[in-house]
Amino acid sequence: MLTCKEFLGELSDFLDERTHQEIRTKLERHLAECPNCWVICDTTRKTINFYQGMKECSIPEDVHSRLMAAVERKMRSEGQV
């Protein structure tokens, strides 16, 4: 039986239907037995479907610049840059 951690590691491929049938069967079995993973999978699937239906929009350049500056400051403070 899969652990929840193993299930979550395969969730993206599972939702994209890129898993081998043997693994998919194990994942489906885990979903049937684990209500927590079922909720995570269902919520993720619904979120993906919601956002796929949205029209792409751009943000104003000043907002983009401020956002990128904030990300860079955060990364520097965490030693990632």
Buried (B, 14 or more C-beta within 10 A) or exposed (E): EBEEEEBBEBBEBBEEEEBEEEBBEBBEEBBEEBEEBBEBBEEBEEEEEEEEEEEEEEEEEEEEEEEEEEEEEEEEEEEEE
